[in-house]
Structures are given as C-alpha cells and as structure tokens.
C-alpha cells in the first residue's frame, strides 16, 4: 500500500511570482519576496510543492502552450537557484466561460495532481492570492486554505474567507509550522 503525502498546492501569479497581468515573457518572471523561503520551509515540513494555475491567457490568444512552457522553465530555474524544486505544475488553459472542470475554484487541477503524484488532499494546503484559490481548498477538503496578500490578496481578504491570511509565503509557512506542532 502506497502512503499518500500532503502537498502545498500553490497559485502561481501573485503568490510565487510578481503578477504581470497575463505574463507572456519568461524574462519578466520575478519571484516575490519570501516566496523561496516559504517554499523551502514547506518542503522541509514534508509537503510536496505543486503549482496549480489558471492560465486563460492561452484561451484568450495572448500566448501559446509553448510559451507557457518557457515561462515555467524560467520559474523552475529561478526556484532552483534558491534551492527549491517543484513536484509539479498543473495548468488550466481555459477561459472563464469554457465550462471546464479544471479552472479554479473547481477541483480538476488538484485531482489530477493527486492522482499523478500520490497526494492526500485532505492533509494538503492550498495557498493563493484570490478567493478562487481559497475556494479550491474548500472544494477538495484541504486541511487549510491560506490567502496571501501579495498579488490580488489584499483586495480579496473579505470575500476569500481564508483560514489564515499571510503577507508572504514565508509567513504562511511559519503559521503552518505552528499549526503542525499544535
């Protein structure tokens, strides 16, 4: 019997990297302050690190899947330079009206990651800068749904109804470490 592991399911834009409004140039990929530190803390606690990101820029024609791969290669490179390795990146390429099952807050991306990577979603945490990210946490029965104030988070605090709101990913990791010790 395989033991399932917990994950931190992370939004990308505005959570790990600076939100560039449909980021389409790998050269514009820039990590947010505290992102790499937080990711290292999560990994040290035994969490898989999985990006789950809505990328409707593909459906809108702003960039294609090949360009998105280049952007993710740049993200992976920047994180590796900080000693961080992602376990996976899952993308919804659809637009808001496409009726897919993967666009957050729907659970499709998380379910795919769980199946591929052997994740226990009930012991996992979802972190992002939008109410949709918190909604994903609720949809999968995650242990916690955390809103970060980076990106759009400062403007979505009231509607998000998160379990915790942090200024950075590092602050979120510190909070989670305290929860795990309780």
Order of alpha helices (4+ residues) and beta strands (2+ residues): beta-alpha-beta-alpha-beta-alpha-beta-alpha-beta-alpha-beta-alpha
